[in-house]
Every structure is written in structure tokens, then in C-alpha cells.
Amino acid sequence: MKNIIIANWKMNPATNKEAKKLFSETNKKAKAKNTEVVVCPPFAYLGLLKGKNLGAQNVCFEGKGAFTGEVSALMLKDLGVSFVIVGHSERRKYFNETNLQMNGKIKNSMEAGLKPILCIGETKQEFEAHLKPDVLETQITEALKDITKEQVKKIVIAYEPVWAIGTGENCSVDETMTSIVFIRKIISELYNREIADNMQIIYGGSVKSFNSADYIKHAGANGLLVGGASLDVEEFIAIVKSAE
Ligand code: 13P
């Protein structure tokens, strides 16, 4: 399995011009043999950027109709998008998105031929109250309801502890490894061992070039979801190289 390194630009950069420059420089320099590189810019820039490695940061849980302000999976597909982030903690926190909605987003994305990147992770309070396993299990089980074996094989799961996002407080290798093993166990119970073993499970949360290799080499992660560091081309390239 190839490692996958995903850039989540969040609501950056501020202009078309900057987005085009960042995208073309990232693509030019992020040439990797054993690593797939995906870039997820804001919706507004997707139509301007061309590449096999384009991802969106969100998608509507319904396929079409009266959903003001939303963007459908088919619209994204039509723009040349291949991947879509679903359930990012910022969507859950600021926009009250639920696991039921994640389920709709995943189903619509898969029907349109997009590859979902399902984000899961516990908050600081949940972590301190030892609720991490319960939280992860609920997030996975509800988001994957009625998703078939054939479909689930194409999903990427991103373990992103909420307390590690944008804080500089990245999750330890041991804690990440425990979470990844636990996620495989849940997938194995929901589907089977083979699917669980082959599932692409990645880590996100304050990934920088000085800590990125540890997750791939020692925590069993099949890749990384990178926020802040993906806006700095040199730093992002160093992260891609560390995964090779
Ligand atoms: P940071 O890398 O900025 O912590 O963000 C992680 C993230 O939320 C990626 O989706």
C-alpha cells in the first residue's frame, strides 16, 4: 500500500493567485514514487486547479436540491475532484455536523466516484475522561452505517485527535499507534480482518517535517493529514519526502 499525504489548506490562502502558485509549486516539487500526494483547497479554488490529486474539504450529505450554500458530490466530481474530506473536527465543532450527516456524505461521495477521507478523533475532555475508544467506535460505526465491504475498502480513515489540531501538541507515537490498532479492530468487527489490515489509516494533528516520519515508521500510519504545514511548500515537501 502506498502512503498518502494529504494537504488540508482549510480556509487559505486569501486569493486565486496565491492558490494557483501554492498548488503548482506543491505539485511540481512533491513528486514521490511511493507516496500519493493529495491537495484539498477551499471550494472557491477547485475549478481553477487541475490535477489527479485534487480533494475537497467538504461535501453535502444530500445529492441535489434545496440546500442553499452546499456543494454536491457530483459537482465536485465534475470539477475534476477525486477525494473529499468528511467529518473534519472543525466541521463537527463549528457547523454542528453529525455522524448521521457523515454517513450521507460518504454515501453520496462514493456514488459519485469520490474517495472519502473520514476524519475521527476525540476532544481533550474525552481523552482525559478515557472516552477515546467509545468516541472513535461511535464515530466509525455511525459514519459507516450501510457502507458495503466493497465500498469501505476505498475509504481513508484519518485519526485526528482534536486537541492535537493546530496546537503544536502532536499526539505521541505510542498513543497514535494505540488508536490506529483500535480503529483496525473496529473495522475488523464491522467487516473482516482482511479489510481492516488493508485499510488506509492516517494521522493528523500538528504534523511537521521533524515529527512526520515517526508516524509512518513507528505508529503504523499509512499517511498523514497536514493542515498548517501544507501552506509552506518547503515544509510540506519535507513531510512528503519523510514518508517515502
Ligand atoms: P494542523 O496540521 O494545522 O494541526 O491541522 C491538522 C488538520 O486539521 C488537518 O486536517
Residues whose N, C-alpha, C, O or C-beta is under 5 A from the ligand:
A	BS01	13P	N8 A164 I165 G166 T167 G204 G205 S206 V207 L225 V226 G227 G228 A229
